[in-house]
Amino acid sequence: MKICVFGAGAIGSYLAVELSLAGHDVCVIARGEHLSAIVSKGLTLRIAGTEKIAKVSASDDPSRFGPQDYLFCTLKSHQAYTAAQSMVPLLGPDTAVVTAMNGIPWWYFYKEGSSFEGTHLTSVDPKGLQWKTIGPERAIGCVVDPACEVVEPGIVEHHEFNRFILGEPDRTTSKRVEALSEIMRSANFDAPIRDNIRYNIWLKLWGNVCFNPISALTLATLDRITTEPSLRSLCVKCMHEAKAVSDAFGVQIDEAMIDRRLAAAGRAVGHKMSMLQDFERHRTVEIGALVSAVQQLARLKDVATPTIDTLLALVEQRAMSEGLYERLTA
């Protein structure tokens, strides 16, 4: 199988090493010092006390590689939006695009089954750029569980978890998603297929919609966010609001999952959320798919989200004041 990983950061590099060593023809799109290191030394994965090195084709120019069988997009949502046109050379007639990203995906209203079918969310895909350029029929949903980190150019460390949850937007179990699951299992990943991937997207988003902005505003690590009473209370309010939004769109998740989500997150002692890491490293901050999209979906259904609205206003202002964020506009 020809597989391209577009955005070979921490998660992308983890995928690329394991897929390459499993015998697949893997190329990666990367940039800067990380790209230079991959070209000269290969990609190194530190996992379970061992090192794995994979020699993969790498470039910052997608036109070098031609059409792929599977294209993993592991960029953040705002990066994926700006990179959409550059993905075109990698797309053949049957190329599937695996959106291994956090938050509400740009294809959310493709075969979703409601009156909002075909809606483009300005918070993640203004003017439907990705919808028109990539095509929602190519999309395979993917919820990312692993925690990884690029510790130096060309070297990624895996901390925990190996599960990538897969699902077709139309809720079918297609041959292509079955083949993808098998490919990933052969590369040491847990890759279950779900018949309603939006359930898993929302379940993870319940955490991201509150953990990320709270971390960026308070500098608190995940264990503090979920155990310090005032911050935990704030999380609970956000999660209830997010649940009301997902309920409104027919994605029913048991309220008991709120406590389970908080308990699981609390075990990540000392962990800094990605939004806080981006502020500290002065990188562009991902807000749209994680927070703005929840607000936008809530407004489509007239669901009140006062706590989420407040966190969004505050974190947007902090990010804009530091030149790390620009709202996507229609």
N, C-alpha and C positions, 0 to 999 in steps of 0.2 A: 504493500500500500504506500502511496505517496501522501505524506502528511506534512503540512506546514504549520508551524507554531508562530503566529503573528503577535509579537510582543513578548520576547523571551526574557521576561523578568524572573521573579522568584518562582511563581507557579508555572509559567511557560517553560522555564529551564528544567524544572522537575519533570514535566511531561516529556520534553524533548529527549532528555537522557534516557529515561526508562523505555520510551517507545523506540528509540534508536537501537538500544542494546537488545531489544526484543526482536530485532531484525527488519524493522520498517525503514523505508527511505524517507528520512526526516530532514527538513530544512527549517531554519529559523530566521525570522526577521527581528533584528536587534539594532542597537545603535551605540555610539560612543565607545567608552573604554570597555564596556562589557562585550560589544561586538568584536573589538580588536583582540581581546583575550580569547574569545571563542575561536576566531580565525587562526590564531597562532598556537593555541594550546588545547583546543577542544573545550567541552563543557564538563565541569566537575560537579558531581553530586555527592555531598556528604550525608549519609543516611545510616542509621542504626550502627554507628561506630565504624563504618567502612567508607571508602571512597570509590565512586564509579566515574569513569571518564568516557565520554562519547565524542567521537569526531563527527560533527554534523556540518552540513553546508550552511553557511551563514552570510547574510548580507543586509544592508539597509535598503536594497533595491529589489522589490518583489518581482519585477519583470525578469529577473535572472532565472527564475525557477519554473515558470509555466504552470498550467493547470494542475491542481491537486485532487486527490480523492477526498481528503478531509482537511479543512482549514480550521485550526483552533485559534479563536480570537481571545487572547488573554490580556488584552489592554484594559485600562479603566474606561468607563463608558464615554467620557468626554474625549479621550484619545481615540477610541474606536470611531467616533463620529467624524473626527477630522481625517482619519486614515482610510475612510470607506472607499474613496476613489482609487487609492493606491492598491487596494486588494484585488481589483478587477483582473490583472494578469494571472492571478492564481485561481480564477474561477473558470472551470470547464462546465459543460452541459450538466454533469451529474455531481459537481462538487457540493458537499455538505459543509456548512459553516457552523461550528460548535461554539456557542457563546459561553465560554468559561469565565464569566464575569459576575460581579455582585450587583444586586439591585434589580429594578424593573428593566427588562430587556426592551430593545427597540421594536421587537416583533410581537409584543404582548397581545395586541389585538388582531393577530393573524389567526383565523379559525378559532377564536376565543368563544364564539357562540352567543354574544350579546348584541344589542343594538349599536354598540360602539365598534363593531367589526371594521377594520381598516383604519382606525384612528391613529394618528401619529402624535405621540406625546412630545411637546416642545421641550420638556425637561431632559429628554434623552435623544430625540431625533427630529429637530426642527425641519420643517418642510419635507419630512419623510425621506431625507437624503439616503440613509442606510436602507430603508425599505425599497427605494427605487434603484439604488446602485447595486446592492447585494441580492435583494429579493427574499422576502420572508419564507418562500417555499424551500429555500436552502437551509433554514435555521434548524438546529437541534439545540434544545435547552440543556444547560449544564450548570448544576449548583456545586460550587467548589468548597470542599471541607478542609483540605490540607493546609497546614501552616508551614510556610517556607520563607527563607530570607536569603537575598544575595549578600554574602558577607564580604566579598571582594570581586572585582571584575572576573567573570568566567567561573565563579565558584558559588554554588547555592547550597544552603543547608536545609535539610528537611527536619522539622521539629516534631510534628505529630500528624496523624490521620492520613489516609490514602484514598478516601472516597470521593468520587466524582459522580453525582447523581444525574442521570440522563433522561431525557423525555422529549417526545415530539410535541410541537405546539398543538397539533390536532388530536392529541390523545391516542393515536394509534401506535401499535408496536410494529414499526416498519422494518423491512429487511436491512435498511441502512443503519438504523439505530441498534439493531441486534448485532450487526457486523461490528459496529463501533464498540459496543460493550465487550465483545469477544476480543477485539484488538487490545483494548485497555486492560482486560483481565490477564491477557498474555504478558503484559508489561508490568505486572505486580500491583495494578490498581484494583480497588473495589469499584465497580461501575454498574450499579443497579439501574434498571430501567423503570421509570414510574409512568403510570398512565395519566397522571395529572401533575406535570412538572411545575405548574403555577403554585400548587400547594407548597412544594419545597422551596420555591423562590420566595414566597411570602414568609414561610417559617424562618428562613435565615434573615430575611429583611426585618422581621420584628426586632432582631438584635441590632442590626446595622443602623436602623433609623434613629435609634437612641444612643447606642454605645459610641458611635463615631462622633457625632457632634458634641456629646458630653465630654468625651476625652479631649477633643480639640479645644473646648472652652475652659476645662478645669485642669488639664494636664494629668488627670487621674488615669492609672492603669486599670485594666478590665476587672481585676479582683476588687479594687476599691469602688469602682462604679457600681458593682453588683452587691456589695456588702455594706457600704456606708449608707445609713438609713435614708438620708435626704436624697442621695443620688439614686438609690434603689427605687424609692418612691417615684422619682421622676421617670425612671425607666418603665415602671409598671403603668404609669399614665400614658406614656407613648405607645406601649404595646397594646393597651386596650384600644387606643385610637386607631392603630394600624389594623387591629383585628376588626374593628367596625368597618374599615375600608374594604378589607379582603372579604368580609361577610357580604358587603353590598354588591360585590362582583361574583358572588356565588362560590367563593373559596372558603369553606368552613373548616376552621382549625379549633380544636378543643381548647378552651380557656386554660385548662390545666397545664398546657404547654408553656405558658408564661413563666411559671415557677420553674419548670424543667429547664427552660432556655436560660434563665438567670442562674440557676444552680450550675449548669454546665459551663457557662461563661466564667463564673466565679472561680473555677479551678485553674484558670489560666493566670497564675500568679505572676505579676510583673509585666504582663503583656500590654504593649501599647497598640492601640487601634491604628489602622492604616491612615486615617485622617490626621491623627496626631503625628505620626511618623512623617507624613508629607509636609506638615507645617514645620517640623523641626529640621527637615532637610531642604526646605524652601522649594518644594516641588508643587506643581499644580494640584489642587485639591479636588477630589471627587465628591460632589455634593448632589448633582442632578439626579442620578439613578437611585441614590440611597435615601434622599430626604425629599427633594423637590418633587419627584415623581409621585410619592405618596400623597403629598398635598394636592397635586394636580388631579390624581385619581379621586381623591376625596371630594373635590369640587365638582367633578363630573356627576357624582351621586349625591351631592348636598349633604355630605357627612362632615360634622364639625371635628376639627383637629387642632384645638387651641395650643396644646403643649408642643406638638410637632411644628406648628406655625412659629412659635416663639423660638424654639431651638434653631429652626431654619433661618429666621431673620438674623439671629445673633451670629451663627457660624458663617453665613454669607458675608456679613459685614466685616468680620475678622479676616476672612480670606481675601475679599476685595481690597481691604486696606493694605494688605501685604502684597498685592499684585499677583495672587495665586489662584484667582478664580474670576471667570467672566460668565454671566448667565447666558445660556443658549436661548436664542429668541427665534420666534416663528418667522 
